[in-house]
Amino acid sequence: MTLSLNREPSPHLDPLALEELRRQMPGRPDIFIRIIHSFLRASPDLLKALQRAIHSRDPEAVRQAAHAMKSSNAQIGAKQLAAMCYELELLGSMGQLLDADQLLADLEQEYQCVEEELGVMLVKFHSEANAPVA
């Protein structure tokens, strides 16, 4: 089975990054799908940690939470989301959380879009996997 990735431009997911991730596991679409599922399972906890850190005005906790979330976003091609996390990571490193609330709101909105696109992608992959072979 060959998993085809949506080649249409997405402002939320980089199809080339996803294709490269998939290519690293030739003949093993199950691993690629597990990585996406793992991202979708772990991200809400990472986002909650980031929310708590920002609301408690703890720069070091913001830096750590944003760094952890940035890494997982970059892996699945969510470049804009990763960039937002990087910005929050820098703000935390500098102890400057003045703009963190607005950036968090933007990040939450972007995360919803990424989550939705990944969900659509998984439905497509599962339907391809279950399609009868001609």
C-alpha positions in Angstrom: 0.0 0.0 0.0 1.2 3.5 -0.9 0.0 6.3 1.3 -0.5 9.4 -0.9 -0.2 12.7 0.9 -2.4 15.6 -0.1 -0.3 17.7 -2.4 -2.5 20.8 -2.1 -0.8 23.7 -0.4 -1.7 23.9 3.3 -1.0 26.9 5.5 -0.9 24.6 8.5 1.1 21.5 7.4 4.1 21.2 5.1 3.3 18.3 2.7 7.0 18.0 1.9 7.9 17.5 5.6 5.2 14.9 5.9 6.4 13.1 2.7 10.0 13.1 4.0 8.8 11.6 7.3 6.8 8.9 5.4 9.8 8.2 3.1 12.0 7.4 6.1 9.8 4.4 6.7 9.4 2.7 3.3 6.8 0.0 3.3 5.8 0.8 6.9 2.8 3.2 6.7 1.7 1.8 10.0 4.6 3.6 11.7 3.9 6.9 9.9 0.3 6.6 11.1 1.4 5.8 14.7 3.6 8.9 14.7 0.6 11.1 13.7 -1.6 9.4 16.3 1.1 9.9 18.9 1.3 13.6 18.0 -2.5 13.9 18.4 -2.4 12.1 21.7 0.5 14.1 23.2 -0.2 17.6 22.0 -3.2 18.4 24.2 -1.0 17.7 27.3 1.8 19.8 25.9 -0.6 22.6 25.1 -2.1 22.5 28.6 1.4 22.7 30.1 2.1 25.7 28.0 -1.2 27.3 29.0 -0.5 26.7 32.7 3.0 28.1 32.4 1.7 31.3 30.7 -1.2 31.8 33.1 1.1 31.4 36.1 3.7 33.8 34.5 6.5 31.3 34.9 9.1 32.1 32.2 11.2 29.0 32.7 8.1 26.7 32.5 7.0 28.6 29.4 10.4 28.0 27.8 10.4 24.3 28.6 6.8 23.7 27.5 7.2 25.7 24.3 10.4 23.8 23.5 8.8 20.4 24.0 5.8 21.4 21.8 8.0 23.0 19.1 9.9 19.7 18.6 6.8 17.6 18.1 5.2 20.2 15.7 8.3 20.4 13.6 8.5 16.6 13.2 5.0 16.5 11.6 5.5 19.5 9.4 3.4 22.1 11.4 5.9 24.8 10.7 3.7 27.8 11.7 2.9 26.1 15.0 6.5 25.3 15.6 7.4 28.9 14.8 4.9 30.2 17.4 6.3 27.7 20.0 9.8 29.0 19.2 8.7 32.6 19.7 7.2 31.6 23.1 10.4 29.7 23.9 12.4 32.8 23.3 10.0 35.0 25.3 10.4 32.5 28.2 14.2 32.5 27.9 14.2 36.3 28.1 11.7 36.4 30.9 9.4 38.6 28.7 5.9 37.2 28.9 4.1 40.5 28.0 2.9 39.3 24.6 2.5 35.6 25.6 -1.3 35.7 26.1 -2.0 36.9 22.5 0.6 34.5 21.1 -1.0 31.6 23.1 -4.4 32.5 21.7 -3.0 32.5 18.1 -1.2 29.2 18.8 -4.3 27.6 20.1 -6.2 28.5 16.9 -3.3 27.2 14.8 -3.2 24.0 16.7 -6.9 23.4 16.0 -6.3 23.8 12.3 -3.3 21.4 12.4 -5.3 18.9 14.5 -8.2 19.0 12.0 -6.0 18.5 8.9 -4.2 15.6 10.6 -7.6 14.1 11.4 -8.7 14.4 7.8 -5.4 12.9 6.7 -5.8 9.9 9.0 -9.3 9.2 7.7 -7.9 9.2 4.2 -5.1 6.9 5.1 -7.4 4.5 6.9 -9.7 4.4 3.9 -6.8 3.7 1.5 -5.6 0.9 3.8 -9.1 -0.7 3.8 -9.7 -0.2 0.1 -10.1 -3.4 -1.9 -7.1 -4.2 -4.1 -8.0 -4.3 -7.8 
